[in-house]
Amino acid sequence: MNVAPLVITERRERVGYLVLNRPDKRNAISAALKDAFDAALDQLLEDDKVRVIVVRGAGKSFCAGNDLSPAESIGTKPSRSRTSAQGLHWVLGEMATWRRLWECAKPTIAQVHGHCLAGGLMVAMECDLVVAADDALFGQPEARIFGLAPDHGLWPLTAGIRHTKEMLFTARSVTGAEAAQMGMINRAVPAEQLDRAVFELASEIAKTPAEMLTIQKAAANAAAEAMGMSGIRESAAIYDVMAQASKTARGFRKIVREQGLKAGLDLLKSGNFDPDADRHGHDAT
């Protein structure tokens, strides 16, 4: 029985594509997908015929976030049994894979449609450029209850500090059109024009010699570093670990263990979670 690859590599002229391929799970990130992505990215980086790399998702969404099921989680051990130091090590390891998109020698473009949430938003934000369908959804829904996700450290340098605060405080998702208006992404186009718009942009970029693209990207990244990119990222990871260790997050995980993931997600959407509701002295971890 042939098993479909979790990440597909394609090449169209001088544009390489990394396609997240778990469409039945809205391309939720599993440990296996993360490893497959690393290997696929290596393949395109080593291909001298590829000057620009596009990341997109198969099916109805770009990526709906990390897979939260125990069998597929990208964590090496359940969060309830991790120390804070182990949690920070895990978060930094998660960031390292997607950070390669920002730091590699070739320009990267996120082609976003459908859901781009949580871990999926981290993937998109680590690309150099982001082009989305105007009805795509960007967001960090878990910010309300059980974590920030470290990619929010990129938001102040793109969307600005006030939009960053609003998105974290409300955990609200924004459309591709809104994300473009606030500067979080480069542009939004009608969904039916997305494939063509991204390929045209990538093809225009690919007219520039690879050597010059590498120098230009390094120069732009150096400017981001001067603006505090690494420090913002690292502090975001620390605050994400703090959020995951909070009483609120522990209470949420307790509900998921006892009542199931759907109950936890329904509670997340409702905004009615009270971490002090259980006052019987039980440990919520």
N, C-alpha and C positions, 0 to 999 in steps of 0.2 A: 504493500500500500504506500503510495507516494504522499508525503506530507508537505504541504505548501510551506515555503520558506517564510519566516516571520518578518524578514526585511528583504525586499527585492531591489536589485540594482539594475538600472537601465541607462542607456546612453542614446542621446539624440543629438547628432552633430557634436558640438563641443560642450554640451550640457549633460551632466550626469544626474541621475535621479536616485534618491533613497526613498523607497516606498514602505511605510509601516503597513504590515499585512496581517492584521488580526481584525478584519472587518466585522466579524460576528461579535466582537468585544469592543467595538468602536476604537480599535487599535490601542486599548489599554496596555500600559507598559508592564510586562512581566520580566522576571530575571532573565529568561531565555531571550526575549526580544531585545533587552538592553545589550546582552552579549552579542547577539546577531548584528545589532546596529554598529557596535564597535568594529566588528570584522568587515561589514559592508562599507563603512566609512574608510577603513584602511584601503580597501580595494579601489575606491574611486580616487583617493588621494595618490595612489601609486600609478594611476592611469594618466599618462602624459597627454592623452587626447582630450581629457576632461579639464576644462578651465573653470567651470562654475558648477556647484552642487546644489540641487533643489531637493528639499525634504517635503514629502507630501504623504497623505494617508489614503489607503484603499477604502472603498465603501463610502458610507454616509458621513464620516467625520475624519478630521485630522488626527486627533488623539484626545480621548476623554479622561486621561490622567493615568495614575498608577493603578495596576490591578490590585485590589484590596483583598482578594481571596487568599487564604493562608498558603495554598499550594502554589500560587503564582507570584506571591509578593517578592519585590526586589530586595527586601530586607533579609539578612542572614538569620535573624532570630526574631520572635515576636516582640513588639515594642514594649510590652509589659515586663519583659525579662531583660531589657537592655538598660545598662547604666547610662547616665548622661554623656559620659565620655565615649561610650560605644555608639550612642545615638549620633553624636557629632561626627564621629568617624564614618558612620553609615551615610549621613547626609552629604558630607564632603565627597564620599565615593560616588554617590548618585550624581552630584553636580559634575564630577570629573568627566563622565562620558559626554554629557551634553555641552559642556564647556569647550570640548574639542571643536565644535562647530564654530565657535567664536575665535578660537586660537589657531586653527589650521591655516595653511598657506593659501587655500583657495576660497574665494567668496562663496558664501552659503545663503540660500534663500529659502524661507519657509513659505510653502504654498498652502494656505489654510482655508478649509471649508468645514462646515458643520461645527462640532464641538472642539474647542481647544481649551481644555480645562486642567488646572492643577499641574501634574507632571507634564501634561501635553503643552501647557503654556510655557513651562520651562524649556522644552525643546524648541519651541518657536522663538522665544526671546533670546536664546543663545545663537540664533542665526544672525548673520550680518544684516539681512533685509527680510522684511515680512510683507507679503502681499496676500490679501484675504478676500474671500467673497463678502459682499457687503452685509449678508445675513449670517455670517459666521458668528460664533459666540466665544468670547474670551473671558476667562474668569478664574477665580480662586475660591470656590465654594467652601472649602474646608477651613478657610480663615475664620469663619464664625465659631467653630467649635474645637477643631483638633490639630491645627497647625497652620503655618504661614506659607510653607514651601519657599525654599531659598531663592527662587528666581525673582521674588518680589524685590530683591536688591537691585535688579536692573531697571525697575519701573521709574525711580526718580530721575534717571538719566535719559529716559525716553518720554514717558507720559508727564513727568513732573511730580513734585512732592505733593501737591494738593490732590491731584487725581489718584496718586498712590494711596494717600490716606483714605480717600473716599472708597476706593475699591476694597481696601482692607477692612475698614469700619463696617461696610455694608455687606461684604462678600457678594456683591452684585456682579453679574456678568454683563459685558458690553458687547454690542454688535461690532462687526468688522468696520462698518461706517463710523461708529462712535470711536473705535480704537484709532482709526486713521485721523479723525478730527482732533483727538487729544495728543497725537504724535507718538502713540505707542507702536504703531506700525507704519510702513511707508505709504501704503495706499489700499483702498478697497474698490473692488469692481463687481459688477453683476456676476452672479455665480456662473452663468453660462459662458462668461468671457474669461474666467480665471485661468484655465489651462493656457489659453493663447497669450494672455497678458504676461504670465510668468515666463513662458518660453521666449517671448519677444524681449523682455527685460534681460533674461539670462543670456540670450544671443547677442544683445547689444554689449553687455559686459564682456562676453567672450571674444569680442573683436580686439580687446586690449591684450597685448602679449602677457603670458603667464607671469613672467618675471616682474613686470610692472604692477600687475594685480597684487602680487605678494607684497611688494614694497608699499603700495597704496594702503592695503589692509593693515599692515604693520604700523604705518604712520597714524591711521585713524584709531587703531587700538591703543597706541601710545597716548593719544589725546584723551581717550577714555580713562586710561590709567592715571593720567595727571588730574583727572576730575574725581578720582577716588574709587574706580571700578572695583579693584580687588578688595579694598577695605569694606566697601558697601556689601559686596557678595559675602565676605566672611562674617560680618556682623549679622547679616540676614540669616545665615546658617545657624549661628548661635541662638538667635531669637526664635528660629523655627524649632530648635531642640527644646528651648524653654517652653514654647507653646505646647509641644507634644507631651511635656512632663507636667503640665498644669492640671489642676483639679478638674477643670472643665473637660480636657481631653481624656483624662482617666475615666471620668464618668461616662463619656461618649463610648469609649471602647468597652466599658462594662455592659452597656446596653446592647452593643453589637454582639458581644459574646453570648449574652443571655437571650436576646430577642431576634438576633439575626441582622444582617447588613441592611436589608430593606427598611427595617424599623429605625435603624440608625440614620439612614439617608432621609427618610421621611421626617425625622426629628430635625435633622440639619436644615431641611427646607422650611420647616414650620417656624423656626425662630423662637420656639417655646421651651428650649432646654433650660433646666434649672440644675446646676451642679450640686446644689445643696438639698435637692429633693429627698435624697436618701439620708436621713438623720439618725440611722440606727447604729452608727459606728462601724459600718462595713468598709473595708478597704476598697476603693474604686479602681485600683490598679488592675 
